[in-house]
């Protein structure tokens, strides 16, 4: 949350006007190579440099999406526990938490009026949370979950990525605010996993697509 506030204040400070817009809405995230989408929400701030250029920051959060698999559990003390290895069904869930910032260039009526299109580049800190939940019976005081190389799995982990991308959309001003619809495509320059669980059971993709729809209210 502290980092989100820093982004928001930075956007306001670099704006050439006292005007700033706050927005929020619904989101879907699609990772190339995996079935289904992550539904979620988006919210952020947008500050115009002038009527045709603005800076924005946005947070994207999604609900978890799960897959089922089995995982090996090995006895902590094989001399007292039988069997020494057993396979247990688990539910692995992934969820997205991304922070975007970038520049928008408007075509048409601009930031303040009517119908306009916009587009620009983004920088994104992309994260993908991973959790595991045992579906079968297992006494975790006697067994520990391990990878194929014998590394113990924790209960949760996260993938961190640095992404670059493009954003394009349309918006329409009405007297009480602005409705918008936009699309983002982002490519991961590099990523790392916080632990073996995140490395083995994340649905991480280098290429991701996001659809955002929502409402913006300008503050003066």
N, C-alpha and C positions, 0 to 999 in steps of 0.2 A: 504494500500500500504506500509506503514511503516513496518508492521509486515512481509510482503512478503520479503522486502529487508533485514530484520534481518535474516530470514531463509537462504536467498541466501548467505549472507556474512558468516554466521556460517558454511555452507557447504564447502565454499571455504577454510576457515581457518582450518578446521579439516582435510582437505585432506593432505596426505603425499607428494603430488606432486604439481607442479604449474599448472597442467592440470585441466581443468574443461570443462564440456560440457553444452551447452544451447540447449533446445529443445522446440518444440511446435507441436501441431497437433489438431486433432478432437477427440471428446469424446461423448459417450452416457452413461447416468446414468439410471439404472433401480432400482426402489424401490419395494421391495417385498410386494405384496398385492395390488398393484395399476396397472391399465392398462397403457400401453404406456411407452415411454422413454423420457428422457430429452436430446435433442441434444445440444452440446456445443463445447468448446475448452479447451485444456490443454496447459500449458507452465511451464517451470521450469529449474532447473539446476541439474547437476549430477557431482560428484567429486570422482574419483577413489582413494581408499586407496592403492591398488595395481591392477594388471591386472585382478584379480578374485573377488574383493570386491569393492563396491562403495557405496556412500551415495547420496541420492537425495532428492530434495524438489520440490513439484509440486502444482500448482494452477489449479483448475477445475472450470469453469464458464459455465452455461447453459442458454439457452433461456427459457422464461417462458412457463409453460404449464397450461391451464386454465380449470376450471369446472364451470358450471352454477348452481345456486341455488337461492332460495328466502330468504330474510332476513327481520326481523321485524323492522319497523320504528315506533317509538312512538313520539307523539307530545310533543314538549318542553313545551308548555303551552296548556293543554287540554281544558281549558276554552274558548280559542279563535280559536282553530284549530279542524276541523272535517274532516275525522274521527280521533279519537285519536290514533288509531293503524292501520297501513296498511302494507301489505307485498309487497316488491319490488324485482324484479328480479335483480340479481347481477352476475358479472363475477369475480371469484376468481382465481388468478394466483399464481403459485408456481415456484420458480427458485432456482437452486443450486449454492452455492459458497463454495467450500471446499479447505482446505489447507492440503496437505499430506507431510510427511517426513518419510524416512525409509532407510533400508539397502538392497542392492541387492548382491546376490551371483551368479557368472557366471559359467556356464557349457559349455565346448567346447573351442572356441578360445579366450574367455575372453573379456574384455572391449574394447580392441583396434583393434581386427582383426576379419574378416570373420563373419561366422554364429555362434551365441551363444544363448543359453537359459539362463534365469535368474529367480530368485525368491527370496522372502524375506518378511519381516514383515513391516507394516506401522503403524504410528500413524496419526490420522486424526482429524482435527477440522472441523466438518461438520456443515453447516448452510443451512437453507431453508427459503428463503424469501417469504412472503405472501402479496398480495395486493388485494384490492377489488375495483371494478368499477361498479357503478350503471348503469343498462341497461334501466330502466324505468324512468318515470318523477317523480322527488321528489324535493321539496323545502327544502334544508338542513338548511335553516334559521329557518324553522318551525319544522323539524323532526330530530331525531337522531337515528342512528342504534344501536340496543341493542341486547344482547344475551338473551337466555331463562331465565337467572337469573337476567336480568335487567341491566347488565354491558354494558356501552357504548363501541361500537367497534371503534377503530381508522381506518385510511385508510390503514395502512400497519403494518406488524410485522415480526418477524423472530424466527425460531427455532434454538437453538444452541446445538450441541451435541459433545461429546468426543468419538471417535471411535478407535477401533483396527481392523487390518485386515491383509490380505495376498495379495501379488502382484506377478504375474508370467507372463513371456512373452518371446518373441524372438526378436533378432535384427540382422541386417546384415550391416556390414561396406562396403562402397564403397569409392572410392578415394576422393569424395567430402563431405562425411558425413556418417550418420548412419540412416537407416530406422528401426522403431520399431513397434511392436504390443504387447500390454499387457492387462492383465485382473486384476481387483482388486475386492475383496470381503471384506466388512467392516461391523462390528457389533457395534452398539451403546451401550456404557456402561451406559450412562445417558444422558438426554437431558432436556432442559427447554425452555419454551415459553416466549417471551418478553412481550406479552400482550394477552388478550382474543381472538383477531382475529387470531393470530398465533396458539393458542391452539385449536380453534374450526375448522379452515379451512385450516390447513396445511395437505399436503399429506406425513406426516412424517412416516418413517418406520425404525425399528431398524436394518434391514438387507438391504444393498444396494450393487449393482454390477455395475462396471464401465468397459467399454471397451475404450482403448486409442490407437490411431494410429498416428504416426507422424515422425518427422525427428529431429535428433540431430547433432549439429555441435560442434566439440571440439575446444577449445581455449587453446593455450599454452602460 
